[in-house]
């Protein structure tokens, strides 16, 4: 039966491991159109000897967090940085080469109807397009990472649920066996008392039998020692240190018979003590295991229910992803590029 339970456990865990593996998601970066606005912006964001000439404005649904510092790092740490012109990289890096850690050349803010706008300053129109593409690609990569994280989390949940279900099945089967054995022994030993009272009586009786068994071993040792001495007296061998006359032999033989009868009675008593002790130990062991299983099984059922609920929620989130789990949605599917007025120019 134990081998069968082990096989069922292995099969359940293996099945869960195979079924838990999900396909890694694939997401496409938005490819909005770029539109040039004819009206130049009357502003200047020059830093040192490099001055931006264009600004790409990206408007997204405000369903995710945005940080100018994070966006600056996305761009500078990605392959997109190699597509920027040397002048653009110099502008983004700043005099200290670190962008001042303030998202140099990038700003953002909230817009109407739950939109967020991102302004990306560049020294050329092509650099402005590259900046916008880099930010959208970074958002998509972030969404892919988030969805992959959820997917792997779901895999882990399924494996855990499979293991919990297998363990629960094993414990439930064992509980049925223990209940059956316990009921039979309780009827035989303590039919008219409660479970806890029966366990207490069994525990006390085990201690009592162990105590009596130890005392009995002392008595048996004493009788065996007497029998050995009588054997020595009656052997009559030249090597025996005990020498007796023939007149006393009959008396010793009578003592020997009495001791053997007593020894037989004590050994029978010892066997009875051992039977009682074994039966009470087994009963108390079944009581303890039954009590533990009655706690473990509900706990495993609760844990399995909780894991299955998490699986349902996570599956639903993956089937209908939102927020940072999906690529950004560009407002009107376009990015507007604004020229920036040169210093000293007038409208």
C-alpha positions in Angstrom: 0.0 0.0 0.0 2.9 2.4 0.8 4.5 1.6 -2.5 1.2 2.4 -4.3 0.9 5.8 -2.5 4.5 6.6 -3.4 3.8 5.8 -7.1 0.7 8.0 -7.1 2.7 10.8 -5.5 5.4 10.6 -8.2 2.9 10.5 -11.0 1.0 13.5 -9.7 4.1 15.6 -9.2 5.5 14.6 -12.7 2.1 15.4 -14.3 2.0 18.8 -12.6 5.6 19.6 -13.7 4.8 18.9 -17.4 1.4 20.7 -17.3 2.9 23.7 -15.5 5.3 24.7 -18.3 3.9 27.5 -20.3 5.0 29.2 -23.4 7.1 32.3 -23.0 5.1 35.3 -24.2 6.1 37.4 -27.2 5.2 41.0 -27.6 5.5 43.5 -30.4 6.8 47.0 -29.9 4.4 49.7 -31.1 5.3 51.3 -34.4 3.6 54.6 -34.4 3.8 57.1 -37.3 6.0 60.1 -36.9 4.5 63.5 -37.7 6.4 66.8 -38.0 4.6 69.8 -36.5 5.2 73.0 -38.5 4.9 75.3 -35.5 8.3 75.5 -33.7 8.4 75.5 -29.9 9.5 78.7 -28.4 11.8 77.2 -25.7 15.3 76.3 -25.2 16.8 73.4 -23.2 20.5 73.9 -24.0 23.0 72.3 -21.7 26.6 73.5 -22.2 27.6 73.7 -25.8 24.9 71.2 -27.0 21.4 72.5 -27.8 18.4 70.3 -28.7 16.7 71.3 -31.9 13.7 68.9 -31.8 11.3 67.4 -29.3 9.4 64.2 -29.8 6.2 64.1 -27.8 4.8 60.6 -27.0 1.3 60.4 -25.4 0.4 57.2 -23.7 -2.5 55.8 -21.7 -1.7 56.5 -18.1 -1.7 52.8 -17.0 1.9 52.5 -15.9 4.5 54.2 -13.9 7.0 56.4 -15.7 10.3 57.9 -14.5 12.5 60.2 -16.5 15.6 58.8 -14.8 14.5 55.2 -15.6 13.8 56.2 -19.2 17.3 57.8 -19.5 18.9 54.6 -18.3 16.7 52.5 -20.6 18.0 54.4 -23.6 21.7 54.7 -22.6 21.9 51.0 -21.5 20.2 49.6 -24.6 21.3 48.9 -28.2 19.4 52.1 -29.1 22.2 54.2 -27.7 24.4 53.0 -30.6 21.9 54.4 -33.1 22.0 57.9 -31.6 24.4 60.5 -33.1 27.5 61.4 -31.1 26.0 64.9 -30.5 22.8 63.3 -29.1 24.8 61.0 -26.8 26.9 64.0 -25.7 23.7 66.0 -25.0 22.2 63.1 -22.9 25.4 62.3 -21.0 26.0 65.9 -20.0 29.3 67.5 -19.0 29.9 64.8 -16.3 28.9 62.0 -18.5 26.2 60.7 -16.2 23.2 62.7 -17.4 23.3 64.3 -13.9 21.1 61.3 -12.9 18.0 63.4 -13.6 16.8 62.0 -16.9 18.6 64.6 -18.9 16.7 65.5 -22.1 13.5 63.8 -20.9 10.5 65.2 -19.1 6.9 63.9 -18.5 3.6 64.9 -17.0 -0.1 64.0 -16.8 -2.6 64.9 -19.5 -6.3 64.9 -19.9 -8.4 61.7 -20.0 -5.9 59.6 -18.0 -3.0 60.1 -20.5 0.7 60.8 -19.8 2.9 62.7 -22.1 6.7 62.2 -22.5 8.9 64.8 -24.1 12.2 63.6 -25.6 14.6 66.3 -26.7 17.1 65.7 -29.4 19.7 67.4 -31.6 18.2 66.1 -34.8 14.9 64.8 -36.1 16.3 61.3 -36.5 17.6 61.3 -33.0 14.1 62.4 -31.8 12.6 59.4 -33.6 15.2 57.1 -32.2 14.6 58.3 -28.7 10.8 57.8 -29.0 11.4 54.3 -30.5 13.8 53.5 -27.6 11.3 54.5 -24.9 8.5 52.5 -26.6 10.8 49.5 -26.9 11.8 49.8 -23.3 8.1 49.8 -22.2 7.5 46.7 -24.3 10.5 44.9 -22.9 9.3 45.8 -19.4 5.9 44.4 -20.3 7.5 41.2 -21.6 9.5 40.9 -18.4 6.4 41.5 -16.3 4.4 38.9 -18.2 7.2 36.4 -18.1 7.4 36.9 -14.4 3.7 36.2 -14.1 4.1 33.2 -16.4 6.9 31.7 -14.3 5.0 32.5 -11.1 2.1 30.5 -12.6 4.3 27.6 -13.4 5.5 27.5 -9.8 2.0 27.7 -8.5 1.0 24.7 -10.7 3.9 22.6 -9.5 3.2 23.5 -5.9 -0.5 22.7 -6.4 0.4 19.3 -7.9 2.6 18.4 -5.0 0.1 19.6 -2.5 -2.7 17.6 -4.2 -0.6 14.5 -4.3 0.3 14.9 -0.6 -3.3 15.5 0.3 -4.4 12.4 -1.6 -1.8 10.3 0.3 -2.8 11.7 3.7 -6.5 11.2 3.0 -5.9 7.6 2.1 -3.8 7.1 5.2 -6.4 8.8 7.4 -9.1 6.3 6.2 -6.8 3.4 7.1 -5.9 4.8 10.5 -9.6 5.6 11.3 -10.5 2.0 10.5 -7.7 0.5 12.6 -8.3 2.9 15.4 -12.1 2.2 15.6 -11.5 -1.5 15.8 -8.9 -1.2 18.6 -11.0 1.3 20.5 -14.0 -1.0 20.5 -11.8 -3.8 21.7 -10.0 -1.9 24.4 -12.0 1.2 25.5 -15.6 1.0 24.1 -17.3 3.2 26.7 -14.9 6.2 27.1 -14.1 9.2 24.9 -11.1 9.2 22.5 -9.1 11.5 24.8 -9.8 9.4 27.9 -9.0 6.2 26.1 -5.6 7.7 24.9 -4.8 8.8 28.5 -5.7 5.4 29.9 -3.5 3.7 27.2 -0.6 6.0 27.9 -0.8 5.4 31.7 -1.1 1.6 31.1 2.0 1.6 28.9 4.0 3.3 31.6 2.6 0.9 34.2 3.5 -2.2 32.1 7.0 -0.8 31.4 7.5 -0.4 35.2 6.1 -3.9 36.0 8.2 -5.4 33.2 11.4 -3.9 34.7 10.5 -5.3 38.1 9.7 -8.6 36.6 13.1 -8.8 34.9 14.7 -8.3 38.4 12.6 -11.3 39.8 13.5 -13.5 36.8 17.2 -12.7 37.2 17.0 -13.7 40.9 15.3 -17.0 40.1 17.7 -17.9 37.3 20.6 -17.2 39.7 19.1 -19.6 42.2 18.7 -22.3 39.6 22.3 -22.0 38.5 23.5 -22.5 42.0 21.3 -25.6 42.5 22.7 -26.9 39.2 26.2 -26.4 40.6 25.4 -28.2 43.8 23.7 -31.1 42.1 26.1 -31.5 39.3 28.6 -33.3 41.4 31.4 -32.5 39.0 34.9 -32.3 40.3 35.2 -28.8 39.0 32.2 -27.6 41.1 33.2 -25.6 44.1 30.1 -26.7 45.9 30.2 -30.2 47.5 27.1 -31.7 49.1 26.1 -35.0 50.5 23.6 -37.2 48.8 21.1 -36.6 51.7 20.6 -33.0 50.6 20.2 -33.7 46.9 16.5 -34.6 47.2 15.8 -31.3 49.0 17.6 -29.3 46.3 15.7 -31.1 43.6 12.4 -30.1 45.2 13.6 -26.5 45.4 14.6 -26.7 41.8 11.1 -27.8 40.8 9.5 -25.0 42.8 11.7 -22.4 41.2 11.0 -23.7 37.7 7.3 -23.5 38.3 7.7 -20.0 39.6 10.0 -19.1 36.6 7.4 -20.5 34.2 4.7 -18.3 35.9 6.8 -15.2 35.8 7.7 -15.7 32.1 4.0 -16.2 31.3 3.3 -12.9 33.2 6.1 -11.2 31.2 4.6 -12.3 27.9 1.2 -11.0 29.1 2.7 -7.7 30.1 4.5 -7.4 26.7 1.2 -8.2 24.8 -0.7 -5.5 26.8 2.1 -3.0 26.4 2.3 -3.6 22.6 -1.5 -3.3 22.2 -1.7 -0.1 24.2 1.3 1.4 22.4 -0.3 0.6 19.0 -3.6 2.1 20.1 -1.9 5.2 21.4 0.2 5.5 18.2 -3.0 5.2 16.1 -4.6 7.9 18.3 -1.7 10.3 17.8 -1.4 9.7 14.1 -5.2 10.1 13.7 -5.1 13.3 15.6 -2.2 14.7 13.5 -3.8 13.6 10.2 -7.1 15.3 11.2 -5.1 18.5 11.5 -2.9 18.0 8.4 -5.6 17.1 6.0 -7.8 20.2 6.5 -4.6 22.3 6.3 -3.6 20.7 3.0 -7.1 21.2 1.6 -7.0 24.9 2.6 -3.5 25.3 1.0 -4.6 23.6 -2.2 -7.7 25.8 -2.4 -5.6 28.9 -1.9 -3.1 27.8 -4.6 -5.9 27.0 -7.0 -7.4 30.4 -6.4 -4.1 32.0 -7.1 -3.7 29.9 -10.3 -7.2 31.2 -11.4 -6.3 34.8 -10.7 -2.9 34.6 -12.4 -4.3 32.8 -15.4 -6.9 35.4 -15.8 -4.3 38.1 -15.6 -2.2 36.4 -18.3 -5.3 35.8 -20.5 -6.4 39.4 -20.2 -3.2 41.4 -19.4 -3.3 45.1 -18.6 -1.2 47.8 -17.2 2.5 47.1 -17.2 1.9 43.6 -18.6 1.1 45.0 -22.1 3.0 47.2 -24.5 2.2 50.9 -24.3 -0.7 52.2 -26.3 0.3 55.3 -28.2 -2.4 58.0 -28.4 -3.8 58.2 -31.9 -0.9 55.8 -32.9 1.4 58.7 -33.7 4.4 60.6 -32.2 4.6 64.3 -32.9 8.0 65.9 -33.5 8.3 69.6 -32.8 11.1 71.8 -34.1 12.6 74.1 -31.4 13.3 77.7 -32.2 16.9 78.7 -32.3 18.1 81.1 -29.6 17.4 84.7 -30.5 14.8 83.9 -33.2 11.4 85.5 -33.0 7.9 84.3 -34.1 
